[in-house]
Amino acid sequence: MTERPPTIPPTQWSPPNRHGAVRESIRESGPPEHPPSGWRRLFNRRRAEEDEAVVRAPQAPQAQLADPLALNQYPAPEIARLIDTVRAQIPGPRVIAFINPKGGAHKTTASVLTAASFGVLRRRGVLAWDDNELRGTLGLRAGTARHGRTIKHLLHDLPELEATGGPYPEELDAYLRRQDDGCFDVLASDEDPRIGRLLTTDVVQRLARAVTRSHQIVIVDTGNNIDSDNWRTIIERADQLVVITLPREDAAFAADWMLELLVEDGYAAKVAHAVTVFSTPAPAIEQAAYADLAQHFASRTRAVIQTPYDAALDHGGRIDYHALSPQTRDAWVRVAAVIAQGL
């Protein structure tokens, strides 16, 4: 049995400087160091130098952690029951895959809001993993950038980390972006479009083993290519599938087609155990059309939930939890509770 190396105090530990080759690749193929405009310019302004030592601040006691969902200390009885469900103990680490092959179906928004709901109620052990092979935006929408490292840097160092018997939680800290409010971590995707070639079945399995060493709830924002190795591997590993869709025929059709293929490929049990979440993209929707779609997905998956429209999510940038309406916050706690019932 491999012995775990001695733990180095957080104030003295910094990640090894093993990113030279990765930085060269980014310089050759990535965007300019200082984009003149747009959200990437803001991102670069926030990100730290990659050679800068990363020291994680000690975890705050539960009573001192921020409450980004602004949950009332004395919630209504129904919400209190949902909160208890989210906080319930689970027997081991669980991987939750958010899926829909159509872009713009709100997978990333749903991943961030569900991770926040789990994180603020469970207080620790929650990770949002951006498994998009082509420049996912979960890191941007989650709004945290204590450093600029991404999944690409973790892949580069993974063999060396595994050679120690790890990675251990303190080693993974160098590659995860901790939320400012302290409720969940993010493993961000990379801007390099070539990263998808590295996400083979074996690599994604190793990544899943690594992150489930330190996190009990791993929420995966999947990409749109259902034939890619990384997408299929996450489906195989997932303990719970969450179908994210809009109350529109195009998004719902793509989701239904995906479920049909999963059933044909032997995942009928996972499909039947899945949760369907309808994200509302506009203040008003065609209720009759939504009712038909909801009824259809209720016949295919174990639960169907509708989340309300919220103008605070329209801009597509960083999600400000304090700007969300109480109805939106409660709805995503409900989503987390229904997911938790299946874990």
C-alpha positions in Angstrom: 0.0 0.0 0.0 1.4 3.4 -1.0 2.1 5.6 2.0 0.8 9.1 1.9 3.5 11.7 1.9 3.6 14.1 4.9 1.1 16.9 4.7 2.8 20.3 4.2 1.1 23.2 6.1 -1.0 25.4 3.7 1.0 28.5 4.4 4.2 26.8 3.2 2.9 24.8 0.2 2.8 26.0 -3.4 2.2 24.0 -6.6 5.3 22.8 -8.4 6.4 24.9 -11.3 5.6 22.3 -14.0 3.6 24.4 -16.4 6.3 25.6 -18.8 5.2 23.4 -21.7 1.6 24.2 -21.1 2.3 28.0 -21.1 4.2 27.7 -24.4 1.2 25.8 -25.9 -1.2 28.5 -24.7 1.0 31.3 -26.1 1.1 29.5 -29.5 -2.6 28.7 -29.8 -4.5 30.7 -27.3 -5.9 34.3 -27.3 -3.7 37.4 -26.9 -2.4 38.0 -23.4 -4.5 41.1 -23.1 -7.6 41.1 -25.3 -8.6 44.6 -26.1 -12.3 44.2 -25.3 -15.0 41.7 -24.2 -15.4 39.4 -21.3 -12.0 37.7 -21.9 -10.3 41.1 -21.2 -12.1 41.2 -17.8 -11.1 37.6 -17.1 -7.5 38.3 -17.8 -7.6 41.3 -15.6 -8.8 39.0 -12.7 -6.5 36.1 -13.3 -3.3 35.7 -11.3 0.1 34.9 -12.8 0.5 31.1 -13.2 3.8 31.1 -11.4 2.3 32.7 -8.4 2.1 30.4 -5.4 -1.4 29.4 -4.6 -2.3 29.1 -0.9 -5.8 28.2 0.0 -7.2 30.1 2.9 -8.4 27.9 5.8 -12.0 26.8 5.6 -14.2 29.1 7.6 -16.4 27.7 10.3 -19.9 26.9 9.1 -21.5 29.8 11.0 -19.2 32.3 9.3 -19.6 31.1 5.7 -21.5 33.5 3.4 -25.0 32.5 2.2 -25.1 33.4 -1.5 -28.6 32.0 -1.9 -29.9 34.3 0.9 -31.9 31.4 2.5 -34.0 32.6 5.4 -32.9 31.3 8.8 -36.4 30.2 9.4 -37.7 29.1 6.0 -41.3 27.9 5.2 -41.9 24.3 6.2 -41.8 23.0 2.7 -38.5 24.7 1.9 -37.1 23.5 5.3 -37.9 19.9 4.2 -36.1 20.4 1.0 -33.1 21.8 2.8 -33.0 18.8 5.1 -33.1 16.6 2.0 -30.1 18.4 0.4 -28.2 18.2 3.7 -28.8 14.4 4.2 -25.8 12.2 4.4 -24.9 10.2 1.3 -23.0 6.9 1.3 -20.1 8.1 -0.8 -19.0 10.5 -3.6 -21.6 11.0 -6.3 -21.2 12.3 -9.9 -24.1 14.2 -11.4 -24.1 14.8 -15.1 -26.0 17.8 -16.6 -26.9 16.8 -20.2 -28.4 18.1 -23.4 -26.6 18.0 -26.8 -28.1 21.3 -27.8 -26.0 24.4 -27.1 -27.8 27.2 -25.3 -30.0 24.8 -23.2 -28.9 26.4 -19.9 -26.7 23.5 -18.8 -24.0 25.8 -17.5 -26.5 28.1 -15.7 -28.1 25.0 -14.1 -24.8 23.5 -13.1 -23.7 26.7 -11.3 -27.0 27.2 -9.5 -27.3 23.6 -8.5 -23.7 23.6 -7.2 -24.4 26.7 -5.2 -27.5 25.2 -3.7 -25.7 22.0 -2.7 -22.7 24.0 -1.6 -24.4 26.6 0.6 -26.5 23.9 2.4 -23.8 21.2 2.7 -21.1 23.8 3.3 -18.3 21.8 1.7 -17.3 19.0 -0.6 -19.1 20.3 -3.8 -17.3 20.6 -7.1 -18.6 22.0 -10.5 -16.5 20.4 -13.3 -16.7 21.9 -16.8 -16.2 18.9 -19.1 -16.8 20.9 -22.3 -14.2 19.9 -24.8 -14.5 23.3 -26.6 -14.0 26.3 -24.3 -16.8 25.9 -21.8 -17.9 29.0 -19.8 -18.6 27.5 -16.3 -15.5 29.2 -14.9 -16.7 32.6 -16.1 -20.3 32.2 -15.0 -19.3 30.9 -11.5 -17.3 34.2 -11.2 -14.2 33.0 -9.5 -10.6 33.4 -10.6 -8.0 33.2 -7.8 -5.7 31.8 -10.5 -5.8 31.1 -14.3 -5.3 27.4 -14.1 -7.7 25.0 -15.9 -8.2 21.4 -16.6 -5.3 21.6 -19.0 -2.8 22.2 -16.2 -4.3 19.4 -14.1 -3.9 17.0 -17.0 -0.3 18.1 -17.5 0.5 17.3 -13.9 -1.8 14.3 -13.3 0.8 11.5 -13.9 3.1 13.1 -11.3 0.3 13.6 -8.8 -0.9 10.0 -9.2 2.7 8.7 -8.7 2.5 9.9 -5.1 -0.7 7.9 -4.4 -2.9 11.0 -4.9 -3.9 13.5 -5.9 -4.7 14.5 -2.4 -7.1 17.4 -1.6 -4.3 19.8 -0.9 -2.7 19.0 -4.2 -5.9 19.5 -6.2 -6.3 23.0 -4.6 -3.8 24.4 -7.0 -6.1 23.5 -9.9 -9.5 24.3 -8.5 -11.1 27.8 -8.2 -12.7 28.3 -4.8 -15.8 30.4 -4.8 -15.4 33.8 -3.0 -18.4 32.9 -0.8 -16.8 29.5 0.0 -19.6 27.2 -1.0 -18.1 25.2 -3.9 -15.1 24.7 -6.1 -14.7 24.9 -9.9 -12.6 22.8 -12.3 -12.6 25.1 -15.3 -12.3 24.1 -18.9 -9.5 25.6 -21.1 -9.6 28.0 -24.0 -7.3 25.8 -26.1 -9.6 24.0 -28.6 -7.1 21.1 -28.7 -7.8 20.1 -25.1 -10.7 17.9 -26.4 -8.2 15.5 -27.9 -6.7 14.8 -24.5 -10.0 13.9 -22.9 -9.9 10.2 -23.6 -11.9 7.6 -21.8 -8.9 6.7 -19.6 -8.1 10.3 -18.8 -11.6 11.3 -17.8 -11.9 8.2 -15.6 -8.6 9.2 -13.9 -9.9 12.8 -13.4 -13.2 11.4 -11.9 -11.2 9.3 -9.5 -9.1 12.3 -8.6 -11.9 14.7 -7.8 -14.1 12.2 -6.0 -11.2 11.7 -3.5 -11.9 15.2 -2.1 -15.5 16.1 -3.1 -18.7 14.2 -2.3 -20.9 16.0 -4.8 -19.4 16.4 -8.3 -21.6 18.3 -10.8 -20.4 17.9 -14.4 -21.4 20.4 -17.0 -21.1 18.2 -20.1 -20.4 19.3 -23.7 -22.6 18.9 -26.8 -20.9 16.1 -28.6 -22.6 12.9 -27.4 -20.1 10.8 -29.4 -17.0 12.2 -27.7 -15.0 10.1 -25.3 -15.3 12.6 -22.4 -19.1 12.8 -22.8 -19.7 9.0 -22.9 -17.3 8.4 -20.0 -19.1 10.8 -17.8 -22.4 9.2 -18.6 -21.0 5.8 -17.7 -19.6 7.2 -14.4 -22.6 9.3 -13.4 -24.8 8.3 -10.5 -27.5 10.7 -11.6 -28.4 12.2 -15.0 -30.0 15.6 -15.0 -31.6 16.6 -18.4 -31.6 20.4 -18.8 -33.9 21.8 -21.4 -36.0 24.8 -22.3 -39.8 24.7 -22.8 -39.2 24.9 -26.6 -39.5 22.1 -29.1 -36.0 22.4 -30.5 -34.3 22.0 -27.1 -36.7 19.4 -25.9 -36.4 17.4 -29.1 -32.6 17.3 -28.8 -33.0 16.1 -25.2 -35.5 13.4 -26.1 -33.3 12.2 -29.0 -30.4 12.0 -26.6 -32.4 9.9 -24.1 -33.5 7.6 -26.9 -29.9 7.0 -27.9 -28.9 6.4 -24.3 -31.7 3.8 -23.9 -30.5 2.1 -27.1 -26.9 2.0 -25.7 -28.0 0.2 -22.5 -28.6 3.1 -20.2 -32.3 2.6 -19.8 -32.1 2.4 -16.0 -30.1 5.7 -15.8 -32.7 7.4 -18.1 -35.6 6.2 -15.9 -33.8 7.5 -12.8 -32.9 10.8 -14.4 -34.4 14.2 -13.4 -35.6 16.7 -16.1 -35.3 20.4 -15.4 -37.0 23.0 -17.5 -35.2 26.3 -17.4 -37.5 29.2 -18.4 -35.8 31.6 -20.8 -38.5 34.3 -21.0 -41.0 36.0 -18.8 -43.9 34.4 -20.6 -44.0 30.9 -22.2 -46.7 29.0 -24.0 -48.1 27.0 -21.1 -50.0 24.5 -23.2 -46.8 23.6 -25.0 -44.9 23.4 -21.8 -47.5 21.1 -20.3 -47.2 18.7 -23.2 -43.4 18.7 -23.0 -43.5 18.2 -19.2 -45.9 15.3 -19.5 -43.7 13.6 -22.1 -40.5 13.9 -20.0 -42.5 12.8 -16.9 -43.1 9.5 -18.7 -39.4 9.1 -19.4 -37.7 10.3 -16.2 -38.5 10.1 -12.5 -39.1 13.8 -12.0 -39.8 17.0 -13.9 -39.1 20.4 -12.4 -39.7 23.9 -13.9 -37.5 26.8 -12.7 -38.8 30.4 -13.1 -37.5 33.1 -15.4 -35.1 35.5 -13.7 -33.9 38.6 -15.5 -30.7 38.5 -13.4 -29.6 35.5 -15.5 -30.2 37.1 -18.9 -26.7 38.8 -19.3 -24.8 35.5 -19.6 -22.0 36.7 -17.4 -21.1 36.1 -13.7 -24.1 34.8 -11.8 -24.9 37.2 -8.9 -26.8 35.1 -6.3 -27.9 38.2 -4.4 -29.6 39.5 -7.5 -31.8 36.4 -7.9 -35.4 36.5 -6.8 -36.4 34.4 -3.7 -38.6 32.3 -6.1 -35.5 31.5 -8.2 -33.4 30.5 -5.1 -36.1 28.3 -3.8 -36.6 26.6 -7.2 -33.0 25.6 -7.4 -33.0 24.3 -3.8 -35.9 22.2 -5.0 -33.8 21.0 -7.9 -31.0 20.1 -5.6 -33.4 18.2 -3.2 -34.9 16.2 -6.0 -31.4 15.2 -7.2 -30.4 14.4 -3.7 -33.3 12.0 -3.3 -31.7 9.9 -6.1 -28.3 9.7 -4.6 
